Amino acid sequence: MHAKHHLIHGIGFIVGLVLTFKSFAQTSFLPDSTNETSKLIQSNDQPIADETMPSQKVPVMAPSQLPDWEKRFIEIANEDGSQQSELLRELAATVPEDQIQDALGKLVAEKAGPAMTLVVFLGQRWAEKSPADAAQWAEAHMSDDTFGNNLFSKIMVPWADKDLAGAVDWVQQLSANGNKTAAASSLATEAATLKKAVIAINLATNIPPGTERDEVLNYSAQQWAATDRDGAVAWINQVQDPVLREKMLGEVGVNLGVQDPAAGVKFVASEMPDGKDRDMAMSNVIRFWAASAPADAAAWVEQLPDGPLRDLALENLMDTWGRKNLTEARQWMNQLPAGHFHDIAANALVQLAK
């Protein structure tokens, strides 16, 4: 009787252990982490776990019933080294499409570096086919942290190509936070690339004032100027920030000068106010022109009115021309009448010879 009782008790104990282990394996493959927002380190535009964080190990033994992606994830998460992010990216490409949402649900609950890195890769892959669905999931499940910002940004890239208007509407309804800023910045950049500069500029109003917003606005303005320079310049001239305004105008002039140096120098001379941005733009465009047609550039510089802009243009002309063909540059200088203009040209060549 006692033997039978002990046998039944032993069987129950073993069954309990099996059920306990099975429950643990199905619900958690990473230990609890006190750091829920492990910082994302960018390498080659790929998310990786912060190597300064304590190593987050996972159980070595994986139950046989786990999906293949989860078994592989456990192996990768237990490996230390710089290749972890690349391995996770490769893993994300192998997860069957019908398992992506289930995988995201498991991973996002962990809040650990390797898990969240894989979330970003999987979310990006989902967005390539169903950006609106991926975005809705991200809005409901991603925290406003580095991982969330990264995923929101990446979702916008394919969505802009598939349905720019839908993506814009979705971004506009988001609550103001870092995820919205990341999405708006990414979408604005994509819109500008698609030559939808006005949409891009409107999206930039969702970005807090600062360097990131200025870069988006400038990029959008340059894309606009490539197809409608007058319209872009009219908008730029209404920008209240003088530093940003002059930087934009200078880049318009330089970009124009790459294609048409004569038009570029005329734009810089007539459309930009005195200042370092105009001087830099003029120097760059004159050098473009002098490298391809120095005699034409010299004729234009000669007709400028006396002043600092003419001196600057002449210095850059002679420096570039002298490097290209010193004999020709000297011959042109020697035919100039004596005076300030001749002296500026001569001094530029002297400096070149040092």
N, C-alpha and C positions, 0 to 999 in steps of 0.2 A: 504494500500500500504506500509506504513511504517512498519506495523507488519510483512508483508510477507518478506520485506527486512531484518528485524532483524532476522527472523527465518532462512533465507538462510545463513546469515552471521554467526549465531551461529552454524549451522550445519557444515559449513566449518571450523570454528575454532576447533570444537571437532575432526573432521576428521584429521586435521593437528596435533593435539596433539597425537592422536593414532598412526599416521604414524611416528612421531618423536620418540615416546617411543619404537615402534617396531624396528625402525632402530637402536636405541642405544642398545637395548637388543640383537640384532643379531650380532652386530659388536664389542661389548665390554662388558666383564663381570668383568673387573678389572679397577680401576681408573688409570690414567697415573701415572707412577712412575719416579721420577728423578734419582733413583738408578737402572740402567739397569742390573747390575751384582751383585745382592744380593748374598752374600757369602753363600756357601753351607757348612752346618755343618754335619760331618759324625757321625752317631750313629748306631752301629751294621751294618756297611757297607751299610747304607741306607741314601739317601740324604734328608735333611730337611732344612727348611727355617731358616735363621739366626735370632735367637730370639732377637738379639740386634737391629735389624732394626725396624723402625716404623711399627706398625700394618697396613697392607694393606687390607682394607675392600672392599667388593664387594656389589653391590645392593642387598638388602634383598629380593626384589620381583623378581622372575624369570618368564618370560612369559611361558605360558603353552606349547608353541610349541618348546621350547628348548629340545634337547635330554636329556635323563635321566642322562647321565654322567655329563653333564654341570650343571644341576640343583644340583646334589650332590656336584660337585666341588665348586659351589658358597657357599653351606652350610659349607663345610670344610674350605674354605678360610676365612670365617668369624669367624671361631672358633680359639681362642687362646689356646695354650697349647702344651705340649710335644708330644701329640698323633697325631698331624697333619700329620707328615710324614708317620706314619703307616697307617693312614686313606687314604692318597693319594696313598700309595702302594696298598692297598686293592681296591681302586677305579680303578686303572690302570688295574687290573685283570678282571674287569667287563665290560670294554668298548668293544662293539662288534668289531670284527676284521675289518669290512667294514667301521667303523667310526674312526679308529685309525689315519689315515693320516689327515682327516679333523680336528680331535681333536688337533693333533700336530700343524697344521697350525694356529689354533685359539690361542692356548696356547703360542707358541713361539713369537707371536706378542706382548704379554703382557709384557715380560721381567721382571715379578715380581716373587718373591721367590716361592710362592705356585704353580704358573703356571709352572715355570721352573723345579720345583721338580717333578711335574707330567709328564713333557716332558721326563725327564730322565727315569722314570719308564715305560712310554709307549714306548719310543725308545728301551729300553732294551727288552721289551716284543716282539716288532716287530722283533728285531734282532734274537730272538730265532727261528723264522721260515724263515726270509728273511734277513740275516745279510748284504748282499751286498746292498740291497735296503735301509735298515736302515742307512747304512754307507754313501751312496750317499746323502740321505736326510740330515743327520747330517753335512756333509761337506758343503752343500749349505745353511743351515739355522742356525747352531749353532755358537755362538761367541766363541772366544778363551778366555774362562773364566772358573771358577770352574765347572759350569754346563756342558759346552762343554767338558772339560777334562774328567769329570766323565762319560758322555755318550759315548765318543769315547773309553774310557777304557772298559766299559761294553760290547760294541758291539763286541769287539775282542774275548771275551770268547767263545760264541757259534760259531763264524766264524772260529776260529782256529780248532775247532772240525769238522766242516763241510767241510772246504776248506782252509787249511793252506796256500797253495801256492797263492790262490787268495787274501787272506787277506794280505799276505806279499807284493804282487804287489801293492795293494791299498795303504798300508801305505807308501811304498817307494815313491809314486808319490805325496804325500801330501807336501804342503809348510811347511817349518820349523816354528813351533810355539808350544804352549803348548798342543794343541790338538794332534799334531803328536807325541810329546813326550809321552803323556798319552797312545796313541794307541800303539806305539812301545814298551813301557814298559810292557803293559798288554799282548800284543801278544808274546813278547819274553818269558815272564813267562809261558804262555800257551804252547809255542813251547818246552821249556825245560821240562815241565811236560810230554809232549808227547814223550820225549826222542829224540827230534830234536835239540840237543844242538848247533850244528854248525849254524843252522838257527837262533836260539835264540841269539847267540853271534853276528852274523851279524846284526840282528835287533838292538842290543844294541848300534851300532854305530850311530843310529839316536837319541840317548839320550845324552844330554849335559853332559860333565864330572861332576862327583859329586857322592854323596852317592847313589842316586837312580840307576845310571848306574852301580856302583860297586856292588850293591846288585843283580841286574839282572845278571851281568857277573858271580858273585860268585855262584848264584843259578844254572845257566846254566852249569857251570863247574862241580858242584857237581853231577848234573844229568848225565852229560857225564861220569864222573868217575865211576858211578854206573854200567855202562855197558862196558866201555872201559877206564880203569884207566890209562894205558900207554899213550893212545892218549890224554886224558885230561891233564895229568901231563906234557906231552911234550908241549902242548899249554900254560898251566899255566906258565911254565918256560920261555916263551917268552914274558910274560906280562912285560911292561917296569916299571910300578909302583911297587917298591919293597914292599911297605906296603900291597897293594892289592895282590901281588903275594904270599907273605908269609902267609897272611890270608887264601887264597885259599888252599895252600898246607896243612896248619894246619887242615883245615876242612876236606880235603880229608883223612888225617891220622886219625882223630877222627872218621869219618864215617866208615872207614875201620876197626878201632879198635872195634867199636860196634859189628861188625859181626865176626871179627877175631882178637882178641887182640894181638896175637903173630905177625901177619902180620902188624898190626897197629903200634906197637912200632918199628918194623924193618923199616917201611916206614919213620916214624918220624926221627929216628936216622940217616938214610942214605940219605934221600931226602931233608931234611930241613937244612938251615943254622942256625948257632947260633943266638939266639934272643928270645924275649919274646913269639913269636908265637910258636916256637918249644918247649919252656919250658911248655907252657900251654897245647899244644897238648900231650906232653909226660906225663904230670901229669894226664890228663884225661884218656888216654888209659891205663896207668899203673893201675889206680884205677878200670877201668872196669875189667882188667885181675885179679887183686888181689881179687876182689869181687867174682869171679867165680873159679879161680884156683890159689890161692896165692903161692903155692909151685912152680908151673911152672913159674910164674912171677918172683919169687925170684931167680930161677936158671938162668933166662935170665939176670936179673940185675947183678948177680955176674960176668957174663962173659963180661960185658961192661968194656972198658978201664977206668982207673982212670980219674976223671975230674968232672966238674960241672954237666954234664948231668947224670952221674952215681949217684952222690949224690942226685940230684933231684928225680930221679926214685926211689932210695932207701927210701927217706923220704916219698914219696907218697905210696909206697908199705907197709911200716911199719904202717903208719897211718890207711890205709884201712884194712890191715890184723888185726891190733890190735883192731879195732872196731868190726871186724867180730868174731875173736877168739883170745883174748889176750894171752891165755896160749900157743897156737901153735906159735904165733908170737915171744914170749919170748924164746921158745925152739929153734926156728930156729936161733935167734940172739945169743943165748948162745953158739952155736957150731961154731960161726965165730971166726977166730983168732983175737987176740988183734991187734988194729991198727985203722986207720982212718975209714975204712969201718964199723967196729964194733961200733965205737963211734957214727957215724951218725945214725945207726939203734937204738942204745940205747937211744940216745937223742930224737929220734922221739917217742919212747914209753914213755919216761919221760914226754914229752910235752902232750901226750895223757892222761896221768894220772892226769894232773893238772885240 
